[in-house]
Amino acid sequence: MAGIAASLNFNISSSTHPCLPSSSSLSFSAKPHHFLPIRTSPKMPSRSRYPRIFAFTSNDIKVGSNVEVDGAPWRVIEFLHVKPGKGAAFVRTKMRNYVTGNTVEKTFRAGSTINEADILKETKQYTYKDGDQFVFMDLSSYEEIRLNDKDVGDRKKWLKEGMDCTVLFWNGKVIDFDLPITVKLSVVSVDPGLKGDTAQGGSKPATVDTGAVVNVPLFVNTGDEILVDSRTGQYMSRA
């Protein structure tokens, strides 16, 4: 899934919906924050009574790793372990700042200690869209988290009501959310001229119930449910 250069805006409410139960010298320019007004002050996700132990080095870096550099949380979106003929090995990365959305390249010496970002993840259910806001709910407390349309970005084409998503917190604030890797969608239309034609193989475009268009095999027809990889938008199989 492509990284989203955005600063997430959110609002938390205790109301329910009536129809739903190493050091570095990184430099960047932060985008302005426009947080939605907080209507209530519900408790933030609780932390364990036991301290979290971090034992993280540059050798552990992979796509999706969360690291803290210059007091900010970053997500690794690309990495490459390099072993030159001369000199020390190093890890070259591309990272996205969760707070500002900025993307930078950063190199770490192989084996150097890195601060892992203390990011808390909690499952929330996407419940409904309210204007240009997407509402996620904690099904235990019924507290709501709201994300603006621009913060959800292209991920909205895979987002369905009732879908469980992972919301990321850092220092008590929502910084991002993750879709399930595999999403189940219903085909609402396909090219009639290609419907059911499987003799030659190949693929055809199909529109699913979220409005997204997915290339599917020729045997997929209107009304079928399919599984799609939300990171790539690629068809996986029929559900």
Legacy VTK file of the C-alpha trace (Angstrom):
# vtk DataFile Version 3.0
C-alpha trace
ASCII
DATASET POLYDATA
POINTS 239 float
0.000 0.000 0.000
1.332 3.291 -0.921
2.356 5.595 1.894
0.041 8.492 2.420
1.597 11.923 2.854
-0.911 13.270 5.278
-1.300 14.570 8.767
-4.197 12.718 10.284
-7.062 14.647 11.747
-9.403 12.994 14.208
-12.197 13.435 16.671
-13.142 11.094 19.451
-16.645 10.913 20.782
-18.453 8.730 23.246
-21.676 8.952 21.252
-22.921 5.936 19.386
-24.428 5.656 15.973
-28.124 4.933 16.303
-28.020 2.064 13.855
-24.820 0.342 14.954
-24.019 -1.711 18.062
20.425 6.182 16.484
20.762 9.921 16.320
20.247 11.590 12.981
20.019 14.961 11.308
16.819 14.572 9.376
15.307 17.822 8.247
11.820 18.403 6.958
9.053 20.920 6.855
6.013 19.890 8.849
2.607 20.439 7.352
0.100 22.404 9.414
-2.224 20.426 11.583
-5.960 20.994 11.502
-7.372 18.714 14.133
-11.096 18.373 14.436
-12.625 19.683 17.655
-12.793 17.084 20.388
-16.372 16.725 21.522
-15.551 14.570 24.509
-12.438 13.346 26.275
-12.689 9.563 26.403
-9.890 7.555 27.818
-7.083 6.780 25.428
-5.938 3.190 24.836
-4.580 1.738 28.025
-0.971 0.623 28.317
0.408 -2.459 29.922
1.562 -2.246 33.525
4.816 -3.805 32.416
7.423 -1.695 30.594
7.902 -2.484 26.940
11.401 -3.694 26.165
12.996 -2.527 22.927
15.891 -4.454 21.381
15.993 -3.114 17.847
18.931 -2.559 15.486
19.274 -1.536 11.870
19.637 -5.219 10.989
15.998 -5.692 12.058
14.658 -3.080 9.648
12.063 -4.224 7.162
9.150 -2.687 5.289
6.604 -1.557 7.846
9.064 -1.142 10.723
8.217 1.756 13.032
11.230 3.767 14.215
11.616 6.955 16.223
14.095 9.536 14.915
14.486 13.056 16.275
11.511 12.503 18.539
9.094 11.649 15.736
7.597 8.342 14.563
8.528 7.074 11.114
7.424 4.089 9.057
9.939 2.306 6.823
8.513 1.998 3.314
11.677 0.819 1.515
14.990 -0.625 2.679
18.173 -2.134 1.277
21.003 -3.847 3.151
24.271 -2.848 1.451
27.638 -4.596 1.871
30.220 -2.598 -0.099
33.541 -4.079 -1.144
35.269 -1.575 1.104
33.963 0.085 4.211
31.256 -0.846 6.666
27.908 -2.321 5.724
24.855 -0.114 6.044
21.116 -0.052 5.583
19.589 2.465 3.190
15.949 3.294 3.898
13.101 5.458 2.735
10.820 6.466 5.599
7.546 8.333 5.980
6.852 10.570 8.954
3.539 9.534 10.509
2.836 13.042 11.811
3.804 15.283 8.890
3.547 12.827 6.014
7.033 13.815 4.792
9.171 11.126 3.144
12.967 11.115 3.485
15.889 8.804 2.774
18.018 7.780 5.729
21.090 5.544 6.042
21.903 3.535 9.173
25.174 1.792 9.957
24.696 -1.973 10.011
24.061 -3.228 13.527
23.517 0.233 15.010
20.873 0.604 17.692
17.650 2.305 16.649
14.782 3.502 18.780
11.665 1.618 17.866
8.616 3.885 17.901
6.270 3.007 20.745
3.146 2.764 18.619
0.017 1.268 20.074
-2.349 -0.575 17.755
-6.001 -1.187 18.445
-8.759 -2.758 16.382
-11.613 -0.415 15.516
-14.549 -1.031 13.220
-15.322 1.294 10.343
-18.993 2.029 10.852
-20.162 4.773 8.514
-19.265 7.918 6.577
-20.512 11.206 7.993
-20.068 13.907 5.358
-16.351 13.998 4.588
-15.459 12.086 7.741
-14.979 8.356 8.204
-16.149 7.081 11.573
-14.373 4.220 13.351
-15.830 2.747 16.534
-14.511 0.842 19.512
-17.076 -1.929 19.881
-16.382 -2.263 23.602
-16.733 1.374 24.663
-18.613 2.684 21.586
-16.197 5.608 21.433
-15.736 7.060 17.954
-12.628 8.146 16.066
-13.129 10.323 13.012
-10.709 10.662 10.105
-11.105 13.191 7.313
-11.490 12.120 3.711
-8.046 13.429 2.712
-6.440 11.456 5.540
-8.023 8.197 4.471
-6.991 8.917 0.889
-7.050 6.158 -1.700
-7.642 3.565 0.975
-11.319 4.499 0.965
-11.859 2.463 -2.207
-11.300 -0.704 -0.164
-13.129 0.446 2.956
-16.503 -1.143 3.720
-18.899 -0.591 6.605
-18.388 -3.209 9.295
-14.722 -3.754 8.373
-12.271 -4.173 11.254
-9.223 -1.918 10.845
-6.125 -1.282 12.939
-5.835 2.236 14.347
-2.330 3.421 15.334
-1.718 5.638 18.376
1.490 7.463 19.318
1.736 9.598 22.447
-2.018 9.322 22.859
-2.845 10.593 19.371
-4.141 8.803 16.302
-1.446 8.871 13.630
-2.675 6.361 11.046
-4.790 3.314 10.385
-4.262 0.074 8.502
-6.754 -1.826 6.396
-6.924 -5.610 6.518
-4.472 -6.998 3.951
-7.222 -9.082 2.387
-10.618 -7.480 1.805
-13.787 -9.153 0.552
-15.737 -7.166 -2.011
-18.800 -7.784 -4.179
-18.705 -7.367 -7.951
-21.505 -5.038 -9.033
-20.694 -4.812 -12.748
-18.427 -6.285 -15.406
-18.171 -5.840 -19.170
-21.206 -7.752 -20.532
-19.300 -8.735 -23.656
-16.764 -10.630 -21.586
-19.093 -12.106 -18.984
-18.305 -15.740 -18.386
-15.888 -16.020 -21.301
-13.012 -18.158 -20.056
-11.787 -19.842 -23.237
-8.893 -17.475 -23.870
-8.006 -16.685 -20.261
-6.992 -13.103 -19.549
-8.702 -10.510 -17.383
-11.345 -7.802 -17.483
-12.209 -4.755 -15.354
-14.864 -5.194 -12.703
-16.467 -2.571 -10.488
-16.929 -3.595 -6.855
-19.368 -2.337 -4.242
-16.950 0.300 -2.899
-16.679 1.868 -6.351
-13.159 0.598 -7.013
-12.257 -1.074 -10.310
-10.333 -4.353 -10.127
-8.938 -6.466 -12.946
-10.438 -9.933 -12.518
-10.297 -13.221 -14.440
-12.863 -13.630 -17.219
-14.836 -16.189 -15.223
-15.797 -13.638 -12.564
-19.328 -12.344 -12.999
-21.642 -9.762 -11.483
-22.707 -10.780 -7.990
-19.547 -12.738 -7.234
-17.614 -11.980 -4.068
-13.871 -11.641 -4.523
-10.797 -11.242 -2.323
-8.501 -8.283 -3.091
-5.077 -7.357 -1.674
-5.646 -3.870 -0.233
-1.927 -3.042 -0.532
-1.785 -3.545 -4.289
-5.417 -3.572 -5.411
-4.853 -6.921 -7.103
-7.420 -9.679 -7.374
-6.562 -12.722 -5.263
-9.416 -15.202 -5.660
-13.149 -15.632 -5.418
-14.377 -15.567 -1.842
LINES 2 241
21 0 1 2 3 4 5 6 7 8 9 10 11 12 13 14 15 16 17 18 19 20
218 21 22 23 24 25 26 27 28 29 30 31 32 33 34 35 36 37 38 39 40 41 42 43 44 45 46 47 48 49 50 51 52 53 54 55 56 57 58 59 60 61 62 63 64 65 66 67 68 69 70 71 72 73 74 75 76 77 78 79 80 81 82 83 84 85 86 87 88 89 90 91 92 93 94 95 96 97 98 99 100 101 102 103 104 105 106 107 108 109 110 111 112 113 114 115 116 117 118 119 120 121 122 123 124 125 126 127 128 129 130 131 132 133 134 135 136 137 138 139 140 141 142 143 144 145 146 147 148 149 150 151 152 153 154 155 156 157 158 159 160 161 162 163 164 165 166 167 168 169 170 171 172 173 174 175 176 177 178 179 180 181 182 183 184 185 186 187 188 189 190 191 192 193 194 195 196 197 198 199 200 201 202 203 204 205 206 207 208 209 210 211 212 213 214 215 216 217 218 219 220 221 222 223 224 225 226 227 228 229 230 231 232 233 234 235 236 237 238
